[in-house]
Amino acid sequence: MRLGLREILFLMLLLALPVAAFKFVFQPRNQQIQTAQQQISQKRSKLSQLQQATRRIDDLGQEIERLSRAVVLFEQKLPAQREVEVVLKEVWQLASQQGLTPKSVRTDEPDINIMYAQLPLRMVIIGDFDGFYSFLLDLEKLQRITRLPQLKLVKSKDVEGQIKADMVLHIFYEHKGENIL
């Protein structure tokens, strides 16, 4: 048997065919299979997490109902925008009932989120410490959601037992898209 140029080219082509098939067909397909296996593994992991979560909840309908009641309760504690003045009046009356003298009250820009907003209310109150403590306890018992992020107490130099409280009180209210200020 004699190997000529034609036979050598045919033999090279015959050897190049499996190499090309591996490079252009099998290798990309193996990568696709590997990617699909990883995705399947991730989805199985998420499915097992979901199954564990649903096992912990006996009745999903009851849990949804319980959470819906909790949302309604919190919505009831949020006054409408037009009722913020009523809450301000309640806070003012609480201070007066405890023998405190509100010196200044001013509102800052409201912090607005999608469903609710909070109105920062900067107050300066003067009075005795026991009255101020009772005021804070009454403030905590309000039906509305409030927060007291800043409080600065200064003891009066003139009258024994008197304090000056500089505080910021956040009043939460239901936001309907318009600004109350």
ROSELUM-664509 format. One record per residue: x, y, z of N, C-alpha, C, O in turn; residue number from 1; chain. Coordinates in steps of 0.1 Angstrom, whole numbers, always signed. Layout:
! ROSELUM-664509
n_c1,n_c2,n_c3,ca_c1,ca_c2,ca_c3,c_c1,c_c2,c_c3,o_c1,o_c2,o_c3,pos,unit
X,Y,Z,X,Y,Z,X,Y,Z,X,Y,Z,NUM,A $
...
END
This chain:
! ROSELUM-664509
n_c1,n_c2,n_c3,ca_c1,ca_c2,ca_c3,c_c1,c_c2,c_c3,o_c1,o_c2,o_c3,pos,unit
+8,-12,+0,+0,+0,+0,+9,+12,+0,+19,+13,+7,1,A $
+5,+21,-8,+12,+33,-11,+5,+45,-5,-7,+46,-8,2,A $
+12,+53,+3,+5,+65,+9,+9,+77,+0,+20,+82,+0,3,A $
-1,+82,-6,+1,+94,-14,-5,+106,-7,-10,+105,+4,4,A $
-5,+117,-14,-10,+130,-8,-25,+128,-5,-29,+133,+5,5,A $
-32,+122,-14,-47,+120,-12,-50,+112,+0,-59,+115,+8,6,A $
-42,+101,+3,-44,+92,+14,-41,+99,+27,-48,+97,+37,7,A $
-30,+107,+27,-26,+114,+39,-36,+125,+43,-39,+126,+55,8,A $
-42,+132,+33,-52,+142,+36,-65,+135,+41,-71,+140,+50,9,A $
-68,+123,+35,-80,+116,+40,-78,+111,+54,-87,+112,+63,10,A $
-66,+106,+57,-63,+102,+71,-63,+113,+81,-68,+112,+92,11,A $
-58,+125,+77,-58,+137,+86,-72,+141,+88,-76,+145,+99,12,A $
-80,+141,+78,-94,+145,+79,-102,+135,+88,-110,+139,+96,13,A $
-98,+123,+86,-104,+112,+95,-101,+114,+110,-109,+111,+118,14,A $
-89,+118,+112,-84,+120,+126,-90,+134,+131,-92,+135,+143,15,A $
-91,+144,+123,-96,+157,+127,-111,+157,+130,-116,+165,+138,16,A $
-119,+147,+124,-133,+147,+126,-137,+144,+141,-145,+151,+146,17,A $
-131,+134,+148,-135,+133,+162,-130,+144,+171,-137,+148,+181,18,A $
-118,+150,+168,-113,+161,+176,-123,+173,+174,-126,+180,+184,19,A $
-127,+176,+162,-137,+187,+159,-150,+184,+166,-156,+193,+172,20,A $
-155,+172,+165,-168,+168,+172,-167,+170,+187,-176,+176,+193,21,A $
-155,+166,+193,-154,+168,+207,-154,+183,+210,-160,+188,+220,22,A $
-146,+191,+203,-144,+205,+205,-157,+213,+203,-161,+222,+211,23,A $
-164,+210,+192,-176,+219,+189,-190,+213,+192,-200,+220,+192,24,A $
-190,+200,+196,-203,+194,+199,-204,+189,+213,-212,+193,+221,25,A $
-195,+180,+217,-195,+174,+230,-192,+183,+241,-199,+183,+252,26,A $
-181,+191,+240,-177,+200,+250,-188,+211,+254,-191,+213,+266,27,A $
-194,+218,+244,-204,+227,+247,-217,+221,+253,-223,+226,+262,28,A $
-220,+209,+248,-231,+202,+253,-229,+197,+268,-238,+198,+276,29,A $
-217,+193,+271,-214,+189,+285,-215,+202,+294,-219,+200,+306,30,A $
-211,+213,+289,-212,+225,+297,-227,+229,+300,-231,+233,+311,31,A $
-235,+227,+289,-250,+229,+291,-256,+220,+301,-264,+223,+309,32,A $
-252,+207,+300,-257,+197,+310,-252,+201,+324,-260,+199,+333,33,A $
-240,+205,+326,-235,+209,+339,-243,+221,+344,-246,+221,+356,34,A $
-245,+231,+336,-253,+242,+340,-267,+238,+344,-273,+243,+354,35,A $
-273,+230,+336,-287,+225,+339,-287,+217,+353,-297,+218,+360,36,A $
-277,+209,+355,-276,+201,+367,-275,+211,+379,-281,+208,+390,37,A $
-267,+221,+378,-266,+231,+389,-279,+238,+392,-283,+240,+403,38,A $
-286,+242,+381,-299,+248,+383,-309,+239,+390,-317,+243,+398,39,A $
-309,+226,+386,-318,+216,+392,-314,+215,+406,-323,+214,+415,40,A $
-301,+214,+410,-297,+213,+423,-302,+225,+432,-307,+224,+443,41,A $
-301,+237,+426,-306,+249,+433,-321,+249,+435,-326,+252,+446,42,A $
-328,+245,+425,-343,+244,+427,-347,+233,+436,-357,+235,+444,43,A $
-340,+222,+437,-343,+212,+447,-340,+217,+461,-348,+214,+470,44,A $
-329,+225,+462,-326,+230,+475,-337,+240,+480,-342,+239,+491,45,A $
-342,+249,+471,-353,+258,+474,-366,+250,+477,-373,+254,+486,46,A $
-368,+240,+470,-380,+232,+472,-380,+225,+486,-390,+225,+493,47,A $
-368,+220,+489,-367,+214,+503,-369,+224,+514,-375,+221,+524,48,A $
-364,+236,+512,-366,+247,+522,-381,+251,+523,-386,+253,+534,49,A $
-387,+251,+511,-402,+254,+511,-409,+243,+518,-419,+246,+526,50,A $
-406,+231,+516,-412,+220,+522,-410,+220,+537,-420,+217,+545,51,A $
-398,+224,+542,-396,+225,+556,-404,+236,+562,-409,+235,+573,52,A $
-405,+247,+555,-413,+259,+560,-428,+255,+561,-434,+259,+571,53,A $
-433,+248,+551,-447,+245,+551,-450,+234,+562,-461,+233,+567,54,A $
-440,+225,+565,-442,+215,+575,-444,+222,+589,-451,+217,+597,55,A $
-437,+233,+591,-438,+240,+604,-451,+247,+606,-456,+249,+617,56,A $
-458,+250,+595,-471,+257,+595,-481,+246,+593,-482,+240,+582,57,A $
-489,+243,+603,-499,+233,+602,-510,+236,+592,-513,+228,+582,58,A $
-515,+248,+593,-526,+252,+584,-522,+266,+578,-522,+276,+585,59,A $
-519,+266,+565,-514,+278,+559,-525,+289,+559,-522,+301,+560,60,A $
-538,+285,+557,-549,+294,+557,-550,+301,+571,-553,+313,+571,61,A $
-549,+294,+581,-550,+300,+595,-538,+309,+597,-540,+320,+603,62,A $
-526,+306,+592,-515,+315,+594,-517,+328,+586,-514,+339,+591,63,A $
-522,+327,+574,-525,+339,+566,-535,+348,+573,-534,+360,+573,64,A $
-546,+341,+578,-556,+349,+586,-550,+356,+598,-554,+367,+601,65,A $
-542,+349,+605,-535,+355,+617,-527,+367,+613,-527,+377,+620,66,A $
-519,+366,+603,-511,+377,+598,-519,+388,+593,-516,+400,+594,67,A $
-531,+385,+586,-540,+396,+581,-545,+403,+593,-547,+416,+592,68,A $
-549,+397,+604,-554,+404,+616,-544,+413,+622,-547,+424,+626,69,A $
-531,+408,+622,-520,+416,+627,-518,+429,+618,-516,+440,+624,70,A $
-519,+428,+605,-518,+439,+596,-529,+449,+599,-527,+461,+600,71,A $
-542,+444,+601,-553,+453,+604,-551,+460,+617,-554,+472,+618,72,A $
-546,+453,+627,-543,+459,+640,-533,+471,+639,-535,+482,+644,73,A $
-522,+469,+631,-513,+480,+629,-518,+491,+621,-515,+503,+624,74,A $
-527,+488,+611,-533,+499,+603,-542,+507,+612,-544,+519,+610,75,A $
-549,+501,+622,-558,+508,+631,-550,+518,+640,-555,+528,+644,76,A $
-537,+514,+642,-529,+523,+651,-523,+534,+643,-517,+543,+649,77,A $
-524,+534,+630,-519,+545,+622,-531,+555,+619,-540,+551,+613,78,A $
-530,+567,+624,-540,+576,+621,-540,+581,+607,-529,+580,+600,79,A $
-551,+585,+601,-551,+591,+588,-543,+604,+589,-542,+610,+600,80,A $
-539,+609,+577,-532,+622,+577,-540,+633,+584,-534,+641,+591,81,A $
-553,+633,+582,-561,+644,+588,-562,+643,+603,-566,+653,+610,82,A $
-559,+631,+609,-560,+629,+623,-547,+632,+630,-547,+630,+643,83,A $
-536,+636,+624,-524,+638,+630,-525,+650,+640,-519,+649,+651,84,A $
-533,+659,+637,-535,+671,+646,-542,+666,+659,-539,+671,+670,85,A $
-550,+656,+658,-557,+650,+670,-546,+644,+679,-547,+645,+691,86,A $
-537,+637,+673,-526,+630,+681,-517,+641,+687,-513,+640,+698,87,A $
-515,+652,+680,-507,+663,+685,-514,+669,+697,-508,+672,+707,88,A $
-527,+670,+696,-535,+676,+707,-534,+666,+719,-533,+671,+731,89,A $
-535,+653,+717,-534,+643,+728,-521,+644,+735,-521,+644,+747,90,A $
-510,+646,+727,-497,+647,+733,-496,+659,+742,-491,+659,+753,91,A $
-501,+670,+737,-501,+683,+744,-509,+682,+757,-505,+687,+767,92,A $
-521,+675,+756,-529,+674,+768,-523,+664,+778,-524,+667,+790,93,A $
-516,+654,+774,-509,+645,+783,-498,+653,+791,-496,+651,+803,94,A $
-491,+662,+784,-481,+670,+790,-487,+679,+800,-482,+681,+812,95,A $
-499,+686,+797,-505,+695,+806,-511,+687,+818,-510,+693,+829,96,A $
-516,+675,+816,-522,+667,+827,-511,+664,+838,-514,+663,+849,97,A $
-499,+663,+833,-488,+659,+842,-481,+671,+848,-471,+670,+855,98,A $
-487,+683,+846,-481,+695,+852,-469,+700,+844,-461,+708,+850,99,A $
-467,+696,+832,-456,+701,+824,-460,+712,+815,-472,+714,+812,100,A $
-450,+721,+812,-453,+733,+804,-446,+731,+791,-434,+732,+790,101,A $
-453,+728,+780,-447,+728,+767,-443,+742,+762,-451,+750,+761,102,A $
-430,+744,+760,-425,+757,+756,-425,+759,+741,-429,+770,+736,103,A $
-422,+749,+734,-422,+750,+719,-425,+736,+713,-421,+726,+718,104,A $
-432,+737,+702,-435,+725,+695,-434,+729,+680,-440,+738,+675,105,A $
-426,+721,+673,-424,+724,+659,-423,+711,+651,-417,+701,+656,106,A $
-428,+711,+639,-427,+699,+631,-416,+700,+621,-413,+711,+616,107,A $
-410,+689,+618,-399,+688,+607,-405,+682,+595,-417,+679,+595,108,A $
-397,+680,+585,-402,+674,+573,-406,+659,+575,-398,+652,+582,109,A $
-418,+655,+571,-421,+641,+573,-413,+631,+565,-408,+635,+554,110,A $
-410,+620,+571,-403,+609,+564,-414,+600,+558,-421,+593,+565,111,A $
-415,+600,+545,-426,+593,+538,-421,+580,+532,-411,+580,+524,112,A $
-428,+570,+535,-427,+557,+528,-439,+554,+520,-447,+562,+518,113,A $
-440,+542,+514,-451,+538,+505,-464,+538,+512,-474,+545,+508,114,A $
-465,+531,+524,-478,+530,+530,-480,+539,+543,-491,+541,+547,115,A $
-469,+544,+548,-470,+552,+560,-460,+563,+560,-451,+563,+551,116,A $
-461,+572,+569,-452,+583,+570,-450,+586,+585,-458,+582,+593,117,A $
-439,+592,+588,-437,+596,+602,-434,+611,+602,-425,+616,+595,118,A $
-441,+618,+611,-439,+632,+613,-430,+635,+625,-435,+632,+636,119,A $
-418,+640,+623,-410,+643,+635,-415,+656,+642,-418,+666,+635,120,A $
-417,+655,+655,-422,+666,+662,-412,+670,+673,-410,+662,+682,121,A $
-406,+681,+672,-396,+686,+682,-403,+694,+692,-410,+704,+690,122,A $
-401,+689,+705,-408,+695,+716,-398,+699,+727,-388,+692,+729,123,A $
-401,+710,+733,-393,+714,+745,-403,+716,+756,-413,+723,+756,124,A $
-401,+708,+767,-411,+707,+778,-403,+710,+791,-392,+706,+793,125,A $
-410,+718,+800,-404,+721,+813,-413,+717,+824,-425,+719,+822,126,A $
-408,+711,+834,-416,+706,+845,-408,+698,+854,-396,+696,+853,127,A $
-415,+692,+864,-407,+683,+873,-405,+669,+867,-412,+665,+858,128,A $
-395,+663,+872,-391,+650,+867,-402,+639,+868,-404,+631,+859,129,A $
-408,+639,+880,-419,+629,+882,-430,+630,+872,-435,+621,+866,130,A $
-434,+643,+869,-444,+645,+859,-440,+641,+845,-447,+636,+837,131,A $
-427,+644,+842,-422,+640,+829,-421,+625,+827,-425,+620,+817,132,A $
-418,+618,+838,-418,+603,+838,-432,+598,+835,-434,+589,+828,133,A $
-441,+604,+842,-455,+600,+840,-460,+603,+826,-468,+595,+820,134,A $
-455,+614,+821,-459,+618,+807,-454,+607,+797,-461,+604,+788,135,A $
-441,+603,+799,-436,+592,+791,-444,+579,+792,-446,+572,+782,136,A $
-448,+576,+804,-456,+564,+806,-469,+565,+799,-474,+555,+792,137,A $
-476,+577,+800,-488,+579,+793,-487,+579,+778,-495,+574,+770,138,A $
-476,+585,+773,-473,+585,+759,-471,+571,+754,-475,+568,+742,139,A $
-465,+562,+762,-464,+548,+757,-477,+541,+756,-478,+532,+749,140,A $
-487,+545,+764,-500,+539,+764,-509,+544,+753,-521,+539,+752,141,A $
-505,+554,+746,-514,+559,+735,-517,+548,+725,-509,+539,+723,142,A $
-529,+549,+719,-534,+539,+710,-526,+540,+696,-526,+531,+688,143,A $
-520,+551,+694,-513,+554,+681,-498,+550,+683,-493,+549,+694,144,A $
-492,+547,+671,-478,+543,+671,-469,+556,+672,-471,+564,+663,145,A $
-461,+557,+682,-452,+568,+683,-438,+563,+686,-437,+551,+691,146,A $
-428,+571,+684,-414,+567,+687,-407,+579,+692,-410,+590,+688,147,A $
-398,+577,+701,-390,+588,+708,-375,+586,+705,-369,+580,+714,148,A $
-370,+590,+693,-356,+586,+690,-346,+595,+697,-335,+591,+698,149,A $
-350,+608,+700,-341,+617,+707,-347,+623,+719,-358,+627,+719,150,A $
-339,+623,+730,-343,+629,+742,-331,+635,+749,-321,+628,+751,151,A $
-332,+648,+753,-321,+654,+760,-327,+661,+773,-336,+670,+771,152,A $
-323,+656,+784,-328,+662,+797,-317,+671,+803,-306,+667,+804,153,A $
-322,+682,+808,-313,+692,+814,-319,+696,+827,-330,+700,+828,154,A $
-311,+694,+838,-316,+698,+851,-316,+713,+853,-307,+720,+849,155,A $
-327,+718,+859,-328,+732,+861,-319,+737,+872,-318,+730,+882,156,A $
-313,+748,+870,-304,+753,+881,-311,+762,+891,-307,+764,+902,157,A $
-323,+767,+886,-331,+776,+895,-340,+768,+905,-339,+771,+917,158,A $
-347,+758,+900,-357,+752,+908,-353,+737,+910,-350,+730,+900,159,A $
-353,+732,+922,-350,+719,+925,-361,+709,+920,-373,+711,+922,160,A $
-356,+699,+913,-366,+689,+907,-371,+692,+894,-378,+684,+888,161,A $
-368,+704,+889,-373,+709,+876,-363,+704,+865,-351,+704,+867,162,A $
-369,+700,+853,-360,+697,+842,-365,+704,+829,-377,+708,+829,163,A $
-357,+704,+820,-360,+709,+806,-358,+697,+797,-346,+692,+796,164,A $
-368,+692,+790,-367,+681,+781,-368,+686,+767,-378,+692,+763,165,A $
-357,+684,+759,-357,+687,+745,-358,+673,+738,-348,+665,+739,166,A $
-369,+670,+731,-371,+657,+725,-377,+658,+711,-383,+668,+707,167,A $
-375,+647,+704,-381,+645,+691,-390,+633,+692,-386,+622,+695,168,A $
-403,+635,+689,-413,+625,+689,-418,+623,+675,-422,+632,+668,169,A $
-417,+610,+671,-421,+607,+657,-436,+601,+658,-438,+592,+666,170,A $
-445,+607,+651,-459,+603,+650,-461,+596,+637,-459,+602,+626,171,A $
-465,+583,+637,-467,+576,+625,-481,+578,+620,-490,+578,+628,172,A $
-483,+580,+607,-496,+581,+602,-497,+575,+588,-487,+572,+582,173,A $
-509,+572,+584,-512,+566,+571,-510,+576,+560,-516,+587,+560,174,A $
-501,+573,+550,-498,+582,+539,-507,+579,+527,-507,+568,+522,175,A $
-514,+589,+522,-522,+588,+511,-517,+596,+499,-525,+598,+489,176,A $
-505,+600,+499,-499,+606,+487,-498,+621,+488,-492,+628,+479,177,A $
-504,+627,+498,-503,+642,+499,-496,+645,+512,-496,+638,+522,178,A $
-490,+657,+512,-482,+661,+524,-491,+669,+534,-499,+677,+529,179,A $
-489,+667,+547,-498,+674,+556,-492,+688,+560,-500,+696,+565,180,A $
-480,+690,+557,-474,+704,+560,-477,+714,+549,-473,+725,+551,181,A $
END
